[in-house]
Amino acid sequence: MTKIVPEDKARQGHWGWHALRILIAGLLLAFIAWGAVEIYGELIKSPNSGAQHVPQPPGTEQGPAPAQPTSQP
């Protein structure tokens, strides 16, 4: 004989504290991994990688400005 269960009582189970602890632990581990990757990324960054070099087409390079003559009174 089948058991008749009201709709408001039919559940698979409850979340409880155990599932909440597992979810929080997973979130903390994700933050720890993210922090480790951020620190590692800063350590391997080369000192001059902050300045970006934009290549220019040939013939458009600008050399040093010519020296301006100074007038002395």
Backbone as XML, in Angstrom:
<?xml version="1.0"?>
<chain id="A" units="angstrom">
  <residue number="1" name="MET">
    <atom name="N" x="0.830" y="-1.165" z="0.000"/>
    <atom name="CA" x="0.000" y="0.000" z="0.000"/>
    <atom name="C" x="0.886" y="1.244" z="0.000"/>
  </residue>
  <residue number="2" name="THR">
    <atom name="N" x="0.546" y="2.209" z="-0.846"/>
    <atom name="CA" x="1.343" y="3.435" z="-0.941"/>
    <atom name="C" x="0.980" y="4.391" z="0.173"/>
  </residue>
  <residue number="3" name="LYS">
    <atom name="N" x="2.001" y="5.092" z="0.614"/>
    <atom name="CA" x="1.807" y="6.051" z="1.691"/>
    <atom name="C" x="1.485" y="7.414" z="1.090"/>
  </residue>
  <residue number="4" name="ILE">
    <atom name="N" x="0.444" y="8.062" z="1.530"/>
    <atom name="CA" x="0.062" y="9.378" z="1.025"/>
    <atom name="C" x="0.697" y="10.431" z="1.937"/>
  </residue>
  <residue number="5" name="VAL">
    <atom name="N" x="1.511" y="11.298" z="1.299"/>
    <atom name="CA" x="2.236" y="12.335" z="2.041"/>
    <atom name="C" x="1.749" y="13.691" z="1.538"/>
  </residue>
  <residue number="6" name="PRO">
    <atom name="N" x="1.361" y="14.585" z="2.423"/>
    <atom name="CA" x="0.944" y="15.923" z="1.989"/>
    <atom name="C" x="2.104" y="16.660" z="1.300"/>
  </residue>
  <residue number="7" name="GLU">
    <atom name="N" x="1.776" y="17.574" z="0.374"/>
    <atom name="CA" x="2.798" y="18.261" z="-0.412"/>
    <atom name="C" x="3.717" y="19.120" z="0.446"/>
  </residue>
  <residue number="8" name="ASP">
    <atom name="N" x="3.198" y="19.721" z="1.506"/>
    <atom name="CA" x="4.045" y="20.575" z="2.337"/>
    <atom name="C" x="4.979" y="19.774" z="3.236"/>
  </residue>
  <residue number="9" name="LYS">
    <atom name="N" x="4.770" y="18.500" z="3.359"/>
    <atom name="CA" x="5.624" y="17.644" z="4.181"/>
    <atom name="C" x="6.606" y="16.812" z="3.353"/>
  </residue>
  <residue number="10" name="ALA">
    <atom name="N" x="6.416" y="16.752" z="2.038"/>
    <atom name="CA" x="7.258" y="15.909" z="1.178"/>
    <atom name="C" x="8.566" y="16.645" z="0.866"/>
  </residue>
  <residue number="11" name="ARG">
    <atom name="N" x="9.656" y="16.186" z="1.465"/>
    <atom name="CA" x="10.975" y="16.756" z="1.222"/>
    <atom name="C" x="11.989" y="15.617" z="1.150"/>
  </residue>
  <residue number="12" name="GLN">
    <atom name="N" x="13.095" y="15.898" z="0.429"/>
    <atom name="CA" x="14.166" y="14.920" z="0.354"/>
    <atom name="C" x="14.968" y="14.911" z="1.644"/>
  </residue>
  <residue number="13" name="GLY">
    <atom name="N" x="15.143" y="16.053" z="2.216"/>
    <atom name="CA" x="15.940" y="16.171" z="3.431"/>
    <atom name="C" x="16.147" y="17.641" z="3.734"/>
  </residue>
  <residue number="14" name="HIS">
    <atom name="N" x="16.805" y="17.932" z="4.803"/>
    <atom name="CA" x="17.053" y="19.321" z="5.140"/>
    <atom name="C" x="18.542" y="19.617" z="4.998"/>
  </residue>
  <residue number="15" name="TRP">
    <atom name="N" x="18.838" y="20.889" z="4.833"/>
    <atom name="CA" x="20.229" y="21.296" z="4.623"/>
    <atom name="C" x="21.033" y="21.065" z="5.894"/>
  </residue>
  <residue number="16" name="GLY">
    <atom name="N" x="20.649" y="21.645" z="6.957"/>
    <atom name="CA" x="21.337" y="21.431" z="8.224"/>
    <atom name="C" x="22.676" y="22.138" z="8.297"/>
  </residue>
  <residue number="17" name="TRP">
    <atom name="N" x="23.313" y="22.016" z="9.458"/>
    <atom name="CA" x="24.586" y="22.681" z="9.700"/>
    <atom name="C" x="25.736" y="22.000" z="8.961"/>
  </residue>
  <residue number="18" name="HIS">
    <atom name="N" x="25.638" y="20.728" z="8.732"/>
    <atom name="CA" x="26.725" y="20.010" z="8.068"/>
    <atom name="C" x="26.941" y="20.541" z="6.644"/>
  </residue>
  <residue number="19" name="ALA">
    <atom name="N" x="25.868" y="20.688" z="5.898"/>
    <atom name="CA" x="25.993" y="21.187" z="4.525"/>
    <atom name="C" x="26.476" y="22.635" z="4.520"/>
  </residue>
  <residue number="20" name="LEU">
    <atom name="N" x="26.028" y="23.437" z="5.468"/>
    <atom name="CA" x="26.468" y="24.823" z="5.552"/>
    <atom name="C" x="27.967" y="24.898" z="5.836"/>
  </residue>
  <residue number="21" name="ARG">
    <atom name="N" x="28.459" y="24.047" z="6.724"/>
    <atom name="CA" x="29.893" y="24.029" z="7.021"/>
    <atom name="C" x="30.709" y="23.624" z="5.799"/>
  </residue>
  <residue number="22" name="ILE">
    <atom name="N" x="30.207" y="22.681" z="5.026"/>
    <atom name="CA" x="30.926" y="22.259" z="3.824"/>
    <atom name="C" x="30.966" y="23.392" z="2.802"/>
  </residue>
  <residue number="23" name="LEU">
    <atom name="N" x="29.864" y="24.091" z="2.625"/>
    <atom name="CA" x="29.843" y="25.206" z="1.677"/>
    <atom name="C" x="30.769" y="26.339" z="2.110"/>
  </residue>
  <residue number="24" name="ILE">
    <atom name="N" x="30.797" y="26.659" z="3.390"/>
    <atom name="CA" x="31.682" y="27.714" z="3.886"/>
    <atom name="C" x="33.143" y="27.297" z="3.753"/>
  </residue>
  <residue number="25" name="ALA">
    <atom name="N" x="33.456" y="26.050" z="4.045"/>
    <atom name="CA" x="34.830" y="25.563" z="3.903"/>
    <atom name="C" x="35.281" y="25.631" z="2.437"/>
  </residue>
  <residue number="26" name="GLY">
    <atom name="N" x="34.406" y="25.285" z="1.523"/>
    <atom name="CA" x="34.750" y="25.377" z="0.102"/>
    <atom name="C" x="34.996" y="26.813" z="-0.331"/>
  </residue>
  <residue number="27" name="LEU">
    <atom name="N" x="34.193" y="27.731" z="0.189"/>
    <atom name="CA" x="34.373" y="29.147" z="-0.134"/>
    <atom name="C" x="35.701" y="29.663" z="0.421"/>
  </residue>
  <residue number="28" name="LEU">
    <atom name="N" x="36.038" y="29.282" z="1.640"/>
    <atom name="CA" x="37.317" y="29.698" z="2.226"/>
    <atom name="C" x="38.501" y="29.127" z="1.448"/>
  </residue>
  <residue number="29" name="LEU">
    <atom name="N" x="38.398" y="27.882" z="1.033"/>
    <atom name="CA" x="39.485" y="27.291" z="0.234"/>
    <atom name="C" x="39.640" y="27.997" z="-1.112"/>
  </residue>
  <residue number="30" name="ALA">
    <atom name="N" x="38.533" y="28.406" z="-1.711"/>
    <atom name="CA" x="38.605" y="29.142" z="-2.978"/>
    <atom name="C" x="39.294" y="30.485" z="-2.781"/>
  </residue>
  <residue number="31" name="PHE">
    <atom name="N" x="38.995" y="31.185" z="-1.683"/>
    <atom name="CA" x="39.654" y="32.460" z="-1.404"/>
    <atom name="C" x="41.147" y="32.272" z="-1.139"/>
  </residue>
  <residue number="32" name="ILE">
    <atom name="N" x="41.514" y="31.217" z="-0.444"/>
    <atom name="CA" x="42.928" y="30.949" z="-0.185"/>
    <atom name="C" x="43.666" y="30.673" z="-1.495"/>
  </residue>
  <residue number="33" name="ALA">
    <atom name="N" x="43.069" y="29.883" z="-2.370"/>
    <atom name="CA" x="43.691" y="29.586" z="-3.664"/>
    <atom name="C" x="43.817" y="30.854" z="-4.503"/>
  </residue>
  <residue number="34" name="TRP">
    <atom name="N" x="42.788" y="31.687" z="-4.495"/>
    <atom name="CA" x="42.824" y="32.942" z="-5.245"/>
    <atom name="C" x="43.951" y="33.833" z="-4.721"/>
  </residue>
  <residue number="35" name="GLY">
    <atom name="N" x="44.082" y="33.954" z="-3.413"/>
    <atom name="CA" x="45.145" y="34.763" z="-2.835"/>
    <atom name="C" x="46.524" y="34.240" z="-3.197"/>
  </residue>
  <residue number="36" name="ALA">
    <atom name="N" x="46.690" y="32.930" z="-3.178"/>
    <atom name="CA" x="47.982" y="32.340" z="-3.542"/>
    <atom name="C" x="48.332" y="32.645" z="-4.997"/>
  </residue>
  <residue number="37" name="VAL">
    <atom name="N" x="47.361" y="32.583" z="-5.872"/>
    <atom name="CA" x="47.616" y="32.876" z="-7.289"/>
    <atom name="C" x="47.937" y="34.355" z="-7.478"/>
  </residue>
  <residue number="38" name="GLU">
    <atom name="N" x="47.261" y="35.236" z="-6.741"/>
    <atom name="CA" x="47.553" y="36.667" z="-6.829"/>
    <atom name="C" x="48.984" y="36.955" z="-6.376"/>
  </residue>
  <residue number="39" name="ILE">
    <atom name="N" x="49.395" y="36.355" z="-5.264"/>
    <atom name="CA" x="50.757" y="36.562" z="-4.754"/>
    <atom name="C" x="51.781" y="36.007" z="-5.742"/>
  </residue>
  <residue number="40" name="TYR">
    <atom name="N" x="51.528" y="34.829" z="-6.281"/>
    <atom name="CA" x="52.444" y="34.232" z="-7.249"/>
    <atom name="C" x="52.548" y="35.098" z="-8.509"/>
  </residue>
  <residue number="41" name="GLY">
    <atom name="N" x="51.423" y="35.649" z="-8.948"/>
    <atom name="CA" x="51.432" y="36.515" z="-10.128"/>
    <atom name="C" x="52.249" y="37.771" z="-9.904"/>
  </residue>
  <residue number="42" name="GLU">
    <atom name="N" x="52.193" y="38.335" z="-8.703"/>
    <atom name="CA" x="52.997" y="39.514" z="-8.401"/>
    <atom name="C" x="54.477" y="39.167" z="-8.314"/>
  </residue>
  <residue number="43" name="LEU">
    <atom name="N" x="54.801" y="37.986" z="-7.820"/>
    <atom name="CA" x="56.205" y="37.596" z="-7.681"/>
    <atom name="C" x="56.879" y="37.359" z="-9.030"/>
  </residue>
  <residue number="44" name="ILE">
    <atom name="N" x="56.143" y="36.824" z="-9.999"/>
    <atom name="CA" x="56.782" y="36.511" z="-11.279"/>
    <atom name="C" x="56.724" y="37.666" z="-12.262"/>
  </residue>
  <residue number="45" name="LYS">
    <atom name="N" x="56.037" y="38.746" z="-11.882"/>
    <atom name="CA" x="55.941" y="39.890" z="-12.791"/>
    <atom name="C" x="57.313" y="40.528" z="-12.932"/>
  </residue>
  <residue number="46" name="SER">
    <atom name="N" x="57.742" y="40.782" z="-14.157"/>
    <atom name="CA" x="59.046" y="41.396" z="-14.363"/>
    <atom name="C" x="58.966" y="42.878" z="-14.000"/>
  </residue>
  <residue number="47" name="PRO">
    <atom name="N" x="60.096" y="43.481" z="-13.609"/>
    <atom name="CA" x="60.066" y="44.870" z="-13.150"/>
    <atom name="C" x="59.612" y="45.859" z="-14.217"/>
  </residue>
  <residue number="48" name="ASN">
    <atom name="N" x="59.902" y="45.605" z="-15.469"/>
    <atom name="CA" x="59.523" y="46.559" z="-16.508"/>
    <atom name="C" x="58.290" y="46.114" z="-17.283"/>
  </residue>
  <residue number="49" name="SER">
    <atom name="N" x="57.511" y="45.206" z="-16.732"/>
    <atom name="CA" x="56.305" y="44.786" z="-17.444"/>
    <atom name="C" x="55.183" y="45.796" z="-17.286"/>
  </residue>
  <residue number="50" name="GLY">
    <atom name="N" x="55.327" y="46.770" z="-16.390"/>
    <atom name="CA" x="54.312" y="47.794" z="-16.207"/>
    <atom name="C" x="54.275" y="48.769" z="-17.374"/>
  </residue>
  <residue number="51" name="ALA">
    <atom name="N" x="55.446" y="49.031" z="-17.968"/>
    <atom name="CA" x="55.508" y="49.938" z="-19.112"/>
    <atom name="C" x="55.241" y="49.138" z="-20.384"/>
  </residue>
  <residue number="52" name="GLN">
    <atom name="N" x="54.224" y="49.513" z="-21.087"/>
    <atom name="CA" x="53.888" y="48.789" z="-22.305"/>
    <atom name="C" x="54.559" y="49.461" z="-23.493"/>
  </residue>
  <residue number="53" name="HIS">
    <atom name="N" x="55.165" y="48.676" z="-24.348"/>
    <atom name="CA" x="55.828" y="49.177" z="-25.535"/>
    <atom name="C" x="54.879" y="49.049" z="-26.715"/>
  </residue>
  <residue number="54" name="VAL">
    <atom name="N" x="54.610" y="50.161" z="-27.359"/>
    <atom name="CA" x="53.732" y="50.156" z="-28.527"/>
    <atom name="C" x="54.615" y="50.251" z="-29.762"/>
  </residue>
  <residue number="55" name="PRO">
    <atom name="N" x="54.643" y="49.208" z="-30.584"/>
    <atom name="CA" x="55.496" y="49.259" z="-31.782"/>
    <atom name="C" x="54.973" y="50.282" z="-32.784"/>
  </residue>
  <residue number="56" name="GLN">
    <atom name="N" x="55.907" y="50.975" z="-33.448"/>
    <atom name="CA" x="55.542" y="51.962" z="-34.458"/>
    <atom name="C" x="55.985" y="51.451" z="-35.817"/>
  </residue>
  <residue number="57" name="PRO">
    <atom name="N" x="55.307" y="51.899" z="-36.875"/>
    <atom name="CA" x="55.724" y="51.477" z="-38.212"/>
    <atom name="C" x="57.133" y="51.979" z="-38.521"/>
  </residue>
  <residue number="58" name="PRO">
    <atom name="N" x="57.864" y="51.280" z="-39.390"/>
    <atom name="CA" x="59.234" y="51.698" z="-39.718"/>
    <atom name="C" x="59.246" y="53.102" z="-40.314"/>
  </residue>
  <residue number="59" name="GLY">
    <atom name="N" x="60.279" y="53.870" z="-39.986"/>
    <atom name="CA" x="60.445" y="55.212" z="-40.539"/>
    <atom name="C" x="59.747" y="56.286" z="-39.724"/>
  </residue>
  <residue number="60" name="THR">
    <atom name="N" x="59.014" y="55.920" z="-38.701"/>
    <atom name="CA" x="58.326" y="56.943" z="-37.909"/>
    <atom name="C" x="58.960" y="57.099" z="-36.531"/>
  </residue>
  <residue number="61" name="GLU">
    <atom name="N" x="60.122" y="56.460" z="-36.324"/>
    <atom name="CA" x="60.772" y="56.599" z="-35.036"/>
    <atom name="C" x="61.250" y="58.028" z="-34.871"/>
  </residue>
  <residue number="62" name="GLN">
    <atom name="N" x="61.128" y="58.532" z="-33.702"/>
    <atom name="CA" x="61.605" y="59.872" z="-33.427"/>
    <atom name="C" x="62.859" y="59.758" z="-32.594"/>
  </residue>
  <residue number="63" name="GLY">
    <atom name="N" x="63.902" y="60.375" z="-33.079"/>
    <atom name="CA" x="65.165" y="60.374" z="-32.361"/>
    <atom name="C" x="65.166" y="61.432" z="-31.292"/>
  </residue>
  <residue number="64" name="PRO">
    <atom name="N" x="66.282" y="61.587" z="-30.633"/>
    <atom name="CA" x="66.358" y="62.631" z="-29.618"/>
    <atom name="C" x="66.252" y="64.011" z="-30.258"/>
  </residue>
  <residue number="65" name="ALA">
    <atom name="N" x="65.676" y="64.927" z="-29.546"/>
    <atom name="CA" x="65.492" y="66.280" z="-30.087"/>
    <atom name="C" x="66.863" y="66.942" z="-30.227"/>
  </residue>
  <residue number="66" name="PRO">
    <atom name="N" x="67.053" y="67.711" z="-31.304"/>
    <atom name="CA" x="68.339" y="68.385" z="-31.479"/>
    <atom name="C" x="68.526" y="69.448" z="-30.385"/>
  </residue>
  <residue number="67" name="ALA">
    <atom name="N" x="69.772" y="69.660" z="-30.047"/>
    <atom name="CA" x="70.072" y="70.632" z="-28.994"/>
    <atom name="C" x="69.767" y="72.022" z="-29.497"/>
  </residue>
  <residue number="68" name="GLN">
    <atom name="N" x="69.139" y="72.833" z="-28.683"/>
    <atom name="CA" x="68.814" y="74.207" z="-29.025"/>
    <atom name="C" x="69.994" y="75.114" z="-28.618"/>
  </residue>
  <residue number="69" name="PRO">
    <atom name="N" x="70.382" y="75.975" z="-29.518"/>
    <atom name="CA" x="71.480" y="76.878" z="-29.146"/>
    <atom name="C" x="70.992" y="77.857" z="-28.081"/>
  </residue>
  <residue number="70" name="THR">
    <atom name="N" x="71.825" y="78.097" z="-27.117"/>
    <atom name="CA" x="71.478" y="79.045" z="-26.077"/>
    <atom name="C" x="72.190" y="80.355" z="-26.360"/>
  </residue>
  <residue number="71" name="SER">
    <atom name="N" x="71.478" y="81.427" z="-26.202"/>
    <atom name="CA" x="72.086" y="82.750" z="-26.433"/>
    <atom name="C" x="72.544" y="83.297" z="-25.097"/>
  </residue>
  <residue number="72" name="GLN">
    <atom name="N" x="73.743" y="83.845" z="-25.124"/>
    <atom name="CA" x="74.276" y="84.438" z="-23.912"/>
    <atom name="C" x="74.388" y="85.939" z="-24.108"/>
  </residue>
  <residue number="73" name="PRO">
    <atom name="N" x="73.881" y="86.737" z="-23.220"/>
    <atom name="CA" x="73.959" y="88.208" z="-23.411"/>
    <atom name="C" x="75.309" y="88.787" z="-23.118"/>
  </residue>
</chain>
